[in-house]
Amino acid sequence: MQEKKKLRCPLGVPGGIIATLIGLTGIVLNSVNFNLSGLLVSIALFLIGGPFIRFTMMVHSANDRLDELERKMEIMK
């Protein structure tokens, strides 16, 4: 029987992708409508989305490595 993996931060990566896409859409729409305040918010959202995705993936890989080390320690006992 296959072992169930732990669920880690389920909205991290999709949330970052959605934030980036909303920011990109906002940049286009606010540029067309000449809305400076909305454009600044959209640029900020666009710039925050990418690093958020990367950080979430780094946390996921670190947690997977820790789980693997814990599994090896249990086997050695």
Helices and strands as residue ranges (DSSP letters): H 12-33, H 36-76
